[in-house]
Amino acid sequence: MPYRLPKHVLRSRSEAMIWAVVLLAWLAACGDGAKTDVQLALDERAQAIADEDGDLESRLSLMDNLRRPVNQEIVEALLLVMKDRSQQAFIMTPDDSPLGYHTEESTFGGPDHRAELRWTAILALERLAEVQALPDLISALFDRHEVVRHFAARALFRLGSKKGIPVLLKGLEGKALANESANRVLKEITAKDFGFDTDAGWANKAKAIKLWTSYMEEVTPKAKLPRLGDDPDLDRRVRFLVAMLGKHQFLFMEQARRNLSMLGDLAVAHIESAWRDGFVNAKQRQLLHAYAVQVLAKIGSPAAEAAIVKLATTDGSPPVRSRAALALGEAHSEPSAQALLALLQDEDESVVIAAMRAAGARRLTSAVGKIKSTFMAQDQSKRGRLMAAFSLVRMGVAEKKHGALLDRIMTKGEAYEKAELADLLLEWKGELFGWDERRDPKEQEQAITKWRSVFYQ
């Protein structure tokens, strides 16, 4: 029996035609951006490309000979083949749900005899200029075969994304197959040659790698990344990834977060669209918002920062506002500073604590007065007072009493207080100067002495 696309194969031609009409009507409602007709389970080439038991050379030849225009089923077949047994990732499988897809776990493991199929599928998607493949090409950057990773990086670059460049630069440091492949791809996408030679000594290779790294920091792809509304097929796939943020399958959710964070402002636009559309229930919405903060923080663009500010100031869930507050610790704009100042007066203590931590991280001096008053409040909890003292010390505006509190916790505090303080100090300095109660008492005293010089500076 030939392999058929999961959930894409319908039980009868009449059922297929009914579903085709429904989906075509949906695409038409999205605007004039739909590029191709969607032929469901009726395209013989798509079925042959996806047929696991089919002749290898025939499948490769079919993919090599693809030229525009092609229908959506062929694209879905290529997207399926490029993930086959190669990544610990989910497969987005078309169906008739409101989001247009569901997830299926990608079979992973065993000997890798299919790398050529995967990179041939990637080359076909690049040649067809299928921007809807962008999320899947990001997944392919984590393929277990280096050549597949490098071709995915090339395809991404030619579609307008530099997210695969670090993979290529890392590949230059690998063994012969990896570094030759990475160097060839870099030369192809830039028309440059910095003299990298896999047979040269490491000094010469290191010099070439340095030149490549410096050059690729400045180079810009000729193509521009699409925006929301430019390509309806891409929009459907990104929208589904956003919906995955509200699901409980942790592995799938982690992959969705990773891919979205590498899609930049396109992901920001879809995340904000999801807030407006309300296509998930209340429980999923809280998860979606909470994990969206992490995606937005990794993107780090002005649009992403503005979206975090919106969550911080309007979301009804304290855990979401807390996450947003922490993310604003890495922000720089005036609106983000104003949002943090507002969060310092939030009705939920956990949000205030997160806001103080963020204010300390970005040395937000306009927050000093409020944090000092929080420290002095009679009804303030131990956690709140600890965070206030730490934030003031981190900002360099602490008084003796603030350092004294941290000193007391370090020497005589309860276990949970010491654990929290250690976490804060690691975040700030990246080390603990040897502070560890399991160590020799003399060494422990030396570490505490170093920290006292910080607390009372």
RATAKA-V680222 format. One record per run of one state. SS is the DSSP state (@ for helix, = for strand, . for the rest). FROM is the first residue (numbers start at 1). TO is the last residue. If there is no record, write none. Layout:
ss/from/to
SS/FROM/TO
SS/FROM/TO
This chain:
ss/from/to
./1/12
@/13/29
./30/43
@/44/50
./51/55
@/56/64
./65/71
@/72/81
./82/84
=/85/85
./86/89
=/90/94
./95/100
=/101/105
./106/107
=/108/108
./109/114
@/115/127
./128/130
@/131/140
./141/145
@/146/158
./159/164
@/165/171
./172/175
@/176/190
./191/201
@/202/218
./219/231
@/232/244
./245/249
@/250/261
./262/264
@/265/277
./278/281
@/282/299
./300/301
@/302/314
./315/317
@/318/330
./331/333
@/334/343
./344/348
@/349/361
./362/364
@/365/376
./377/381
@/382/395
./396/399
@/400/412
./413/414
@/415/429
./430/440
@/441/455
./456/457
